[in-house]
Amino acid sequence: MCGRFTITVSHEQLETYVKNNYNINQVDDYELPRYNVAPGTDVISIIHDGKKHRIGLLKWGFVPSFSKDQKINIINAKAESLFEKPSFKNAVINQRCVIIADGFYEWQQTTKQPMRIITDSKLFSIAGIWNTIITKENKKIHTVAIITTTPNDIMKPVHDRMPVILTKETEAIWLDRNIKDPNKLKEVLKPYPFEMHVYPVSKKVNKVTYQKPDAIDQIEVDF
């Protein structure tokens, strides 16, 4: 699964990244850096509206359209069942997005030691699906789930799931609203094929409220 991630860049670094990668010239003053992004909070996301890329905040915790009371909040959706489950099958065809991150946390299954996983890219895109619901108070809430897949060789010693991290090529397919062929979309949802780095971090990150810079510092542990 993927239950926490990081985006530890400055506003200026994010602005440069989205300008270069998505041709977005204006970025709101989002809360940055964030050392321990948790479900239930707003996450920085990119969609394509059919004409251009757009950046905005989506609440992490996907609420399906059929849920009227918002008690269903799904943080992860498995790539293997996206196209069959009623909760997801409309969103995966029509409401795809990416979440911007620079690392994610996973807890080693045997020791429960928190690990941080990064790539050679400072920032990367995680595949997501989104949905908008209207509350009883007639308020719109835009919600999102992170898509997970089977682990690559680097992640296997840590956990049996990992988020779908997109390459530049697969991201272009994922964000293209004209692509609705499930077979083509399934090909995108694969384990990350490039170099990743895994290192242990403090158990302070177990608390969702912990947001200090040392959350991402590597520590020494005996396995």
Order of alpha helices (4+ residues) and beta strands (2+ residues): beta-alpha-beta-beta-beta-beta-alpha-beta-beta-beta-beta-beta-beta-beta-alpha-alpha-beta
